[in-house]
Amino acid sequence: MAQRVQEGDEQMMSTDDLIQTQIELYHHCFSFIKTTALRAATDLCISDAIHRNGGAATLSDLALNIRLHPTKLSHLRRLMRVLTVSGIFAVEDRNGEAMYTLTRVSRLLLNGGGERTHALSQMVRVLANPLAVASHFSIHEWFTVEQAAAMTPFEVAHGCTRWEMIANDAKDGSVFNAAMVEDSRVAMDIILKESCGVFHGISSLVDVGGGHGAAAAAIAMAFPNIKCTVMDLPHIIAEAPATNSNIQFVGGDLFEFIPAADVVLLKVAVGIGSKEIVPKEMQLLFDVFMMYIDGIEREEHEWKKIFLEAGFSDYKITPVLGARSIIEVYP
């Protein structure tokens, strides 16, 4: 019979229960290792190494392709164990040797040129980012310290806003803007396949916060009759590539001025995605992730309240992007 262990004054748990509970607690503590392993795989371009090797690679193949330091082969094996257990890569035994292959997830980490439609490696670098992680370790201070109440967790941790850091750190800004391009390409690919009707009947569109114009470029290519304008902060627009004669770039502050157009496009996290596609845990994790800039995912009733109080007559929500939806708002 398992020994009973005292817990407080009233409750008791067996030794087996205590051991299992301790394991569960430590498992939660180590969850961040999956994130750091994914970031390492992205920075090491392991997906590209497997792809270049014909779609399957041994540990020695990977070591050669990623130019691994010769003292780190056993450490790479340990990293790959985590990445295969978490489903980033697949592994099979071939004549006693581990052979690694790509999964649907790791295919999204392939680089292969800036125009790859479904590349999300830069987005991983933004989401699995030490800056964001450090911000979340400041939540306790943000919740309890009076001086931090009016700040974001990012400001508490780093002494500036996320947007100030992007503007002042060229490398960080470059990665962030490239990630937004990747995310927009994936989003627009899905929208133009599944819900292209939302663009029928309009002649002009302004993408507010449109970055380097990836979404506008996709719309302009699919609908050449639509005159697209991309508006973002001046330092972002200054680095935008000249993509299409049907796209105009405007630097400015959306709170001061938005160019006139039939449609204003805003890309935001909505939190009304299909519950069958997006696990509830991911929705909750993303909602808390967004706290680092004091962002929030909103449910439909919250959006409805915002729209009606702003004077709009009606709205329509179409879940098409997993964690995100198309929201059409009418004057």
N, C-alpha and C positions, 0 to 999 in steps of 0.2 A: 504494500500500500504506500502511495506517495506521501511523503511527509508534508504536513500542513505548515505554512509560513505565515507568521503574523503580519497583517497589513492594517495599520491603524488600530482603533479600539474595537471595531465591530466586524470588519470583513477579514476573511481568511482565504488564501489561495494555496494550492498545492505547489510542491517544488517544481513539478512539470509545467504547471501554468506560469509560474514565475519565470522559468527558463524561456518558455515560448514568448512571453510578454516582453522579456528583455531583448530577445532576437527581433521581435517586431519593431521595438523602439529603435534599435540600432539600424535596422533596415531603412527606416525613415531617415535616420541621420546620414546614411550613406547614399541616399537617392541622388544627391548632387553629382556623384561620381559618373552616373550615366550621362549627365549634361557635359561634364568636362571631357569625358571620353569621346562624345560626339564632336565637341569643338576640336579636340586633338585630331580626330579623323578628318575633319574638314580642313584644318590648317596643313595637315600632312598630305592632303590630296590622295587619300587611300583609294577612293572610288575611281579616280582617274588612273591610278596605278593598276588596279585590277582590269579596268577597261582597256588600257594599252596592252595588257598582257593577254588579250584575247577573251576576256570575260571571266577568267579564273586565275588565281595566283596562290602559290605557296608562300610561306613566311619568308623564305629566301628571296623569292621573286619580289615581294613587297619591299624587303630591305634594300634591294638593289634599285628599285624604281623610285623610292622616296629618299634615297641617299642616306640611309640610316647609319648612324655611327656604329662601328663594329662592336662596341661594348653594350649596345642596347637591344640586341636581338631577343633576349629572354624577356625584356620589358615590353617589347612590341607584342610578343606572344600573349602576355598577360592583358594588354590593352585589347587585343583582338578577341580574347575570351569574353570580355565584358560587352564588346560591340556585337558579337554574335548572339550572346544570351539575350541582349536587349532588342535584337531583331534588325539592327542596322545593316549587318552583313549576314550571309549564310555561310555555313562551313560543312564540308563532308570529308570523310576519310577516303583517300585514294592511295591504296598500297601502303597504308601505315603513315601517310603524311596528310596533314590538314590542308585542304584546298578551299580557299575563300572565294565567294562569288557575290555579285550584287543582288540586292533586294529592291523592291519598289522604292523603299525609303532612300537607300544609298544611291540610287540612280538620280535622285534629285540633287545630290551633291556633286554630280559631274560638272565640270567647268566647260571644256570643249569650245570655248569661244563665247564672246559677250552676247551673242544673239540666240543662244540656246533657250528655247521657250520656257522650259520647265526647270531651269537651274535655280536652286535656292541656297547655294553655299554662302553667299553674302548675308542672306537673311538669318542663317544659323549664327553667323558672327555677330549679328545685332542682338538676337534673342539670348544666345549663350555667351553673354558678355560680362567680363569681370566688373565693369562699371555698373551694370544693372544689379548684379549679385551683391556688390558692396552696398548699393542703395537699399536692398531688402534687409540687409543686416542692420540698417538704421531705423527699421520700423518701430522698435521699442522706444527709441528716443523721439521719433516723430509722433507717437501716440501719447507720450507722457510729459515731454519737456515744453514749457510754455513758449520759449523762443523758437521752437521748431514747428509750432502749430500752423503758422502761415506759410511754411515752406513745403516743398515736395521732399520725399525721401532722398531723391537724387541730390537736391541742394544740401540736405543735411550731411550726406556722405562726402560730397565733392566741392561744396562751396559755390556752386553755380548751377544754373538750370541745364537740362539736357540740351536744349537748343543753343544756349550760349557755348557749350563745349563743342557742339557740332560746328558752330560758326568759327570758333577759334582754333580748333585742332583739325588741320587739313586731312590727316590720315583718317581720323575718326569720321569726319564729315564725308569723305570719299566712300568709305565702307557703308555708312548709313544710306547715302543717296543711291549707291549701287544696289543695296538691299531693297529699297523702295521700288527701284526699276524691276527687279526680279519679281517681287510680290505683285506689282501691277501687271506684268506680263502674264503670270499665271491666272490672276483674277480676270483679266480681260479675255484671255483664251476661253475660259469657262463661260463668261457672260455672253460673248459673241457666238458661242455654240448653242447655249441653252436659252438665252433670253435676249436675243438681238432685237426683238420687237420694241424694246424700250427706246431705241434710237430712231425708229421710223417716224417720219413726219417732222423732224426738226432740221433746221438749217444752220444753227450755230450753237456752240457749247463752250463753256469755260470750265476747265478743271482746276479748282481751287486747291492749292497745296499739291499740285501735280508734279512737283519735282522736276525730273529731266524729261518728262513728257512721254513716258512709256505707254500710259493708258490712252493719251490723246493720239499717239502714233497708231495704235491698234484700231482706234475708232476711225481715224482718217483713212486708213487703208481699207477698212471694211465699208465705209460710207464716205466716198470722196466728195459727196455733195455737202458734207457737214464742215463748216469752218470752225476749227478748234483753236481755242486760246488756252495756254497753260499759265497759271498765275502761282507764284511762290515768292519766297523772300529773295531779295536782290542777289545775295551771295550764292544762292542755289541756282537761280536763273542764269547767272554769269557763266556757270560751268556746263549748262545744258548744251547738248550737241545740236547742230542744224540738221534736223531729221526730215522735214517735209515742208514744202512751200505752202501747204494748207494749214500749217500750225504756226501760231504767233505766240511768242513768249513775253510775259509781262512780269516785271518785278514789282512787288508791293506788299502791303499789309491788308489782309482780307477784312480786318476790323475797320479799315478806313475807306476802302474802295474795292469793288468787284466789277470787272468789265461787263458791259451789257451783253446778254446772250439769251437764246431761247431756253437753255437749260444750264443750271449750275451743278457741276458734279463734285461731290465731296466723298472721299473714301474714309470711312470711320469704322471702328469695331462696334458691331451692333449687338451681338449676343442673342440673336434670334435664329440661329442656324437650325438645320434639321437635327432633331434629337437622335434620329437613327444613325446619322453620320458622325456627329461629334459627341464623344463621350462626355457625360456630365462633368467628370473630374477635370477634363481639359478645359471646359468652359470656366470652371471655378478657378483653376490654376491661372488661366490667362487673365481673368478679372483681377486677381491679386497681383499678378505680374505688372499690370498696368498701373498699380498704385505707385510705382516708383517715380512716375511723372504726375501722380495724382489723377490718372485717367480712370475711367470706369466703363464697364460694359452695361448697357441699358436693356431692360426688357421692353416689350412692345408697349405696355401701358405707360412706361416712363417716356418713351418717344412720343406717344400720342399726346401726352400732357404738354410736352415742349412744343410740338407742332401747333396745337390749337391755341396755346397761350401766345405764340409768335404771330398768330393771325392767319395761318394757312387754313384752307377750307376742308381739305381731305388729304389722305395719304394712302399708299399701298405698299405692302411689304411682301417681297418674294424671296424666300430662302433658296439660294442657288449655290452658295460658295462655302458650304460646310459650316464654318464658324461665323460666316458673315452672310448678309442678305442685301438685296437691292431694295432701297426705300425710295419710292417716288412720292414727292410732296407737291401739292397743287395749290396755287394762289387762291 
